[in-house]
Amino acid sequence: MRVSPHLRLSLQLMVIALAVVPVSVRAQVIHGVVRSQETTRVVERARVTATDLRGRTLGEATSDDQGKFTLRIDAKGAPFSLTVRRIGITPSSTEVLRVAPTDTLAYEFLVPEESVVGDTVRVTGRKMPSVNESRYDEAIRRGWLVFSPVEVAKHRDHATSVYDLLRWAGAGSLIIPGRPTDCVRSSRYISTGRRIDHCMVWVVDGQVMGPIPVLNPSDTYFLAVLSASQSTMQFGDRAPWGAIVLYTRMNGDQPHP
């Protein structure tokens, strides 16, 4: 399964103010349904996950035989996003959401189907590439600015943050902050000496995480920098000002030539 190369998620958001809910109730309730984008049929047994900007799971729910789910989280007003996954559909995520603690959300996920086809099995002596090696080759084919696993391996164990990796890699088109609580920006959006608040987003193992990374640099396999046009084509309006794509060593750690 992989994230679609285009913005393939359609959603409808309805914020309902619940006047009858006591102030002491802090949970945010999310009701929704998952449907196929192509046929509008309901998608059962899809897993819906809410995560904060640090990638921590706030709650999970599974759609029933009518495609419906109910998810209760306590984000305490902090931003979060929703992701839906299931074999046979393209994993899709919402933009970052900021919702009051007592709001109720109603979502309709329209997700693209992804055919599950088994390839012909051939027994040969050739070693198959790892998942991360395939991702690296794909990034090269897409024309992204890629910093290879060999380059990253030289610095990752000595870096104190992923910002250090970007500096050592020599990503000259980026404005890399000195503070870990600030975001990376593209130098293309700086004019007359003024910073414009156009933050690039981080995409970790295919998932859009937000503008502030909470990552261990020693876990990095390779990095790629996407321009605004490339990131919009790949991730839609979740990454309108460019993206920094990072794949971790979780899915393979062999040096790539």
Helices and strands as residue ranges (DSSP letters): E 14-16, E 28-36, E 47-52, E 57-62, E 68-73, E 80-85, E 92-93, E 104-111, H 131-141, E 145-147, H 149-155, H 162-169, E 174-175, E 185-186, G 187-189, E 190-191, E 194-195, E 201-204, E 207-210, G 217-219, E 220-226, H 228-235, G 236-238, E 243-248, G 249-251
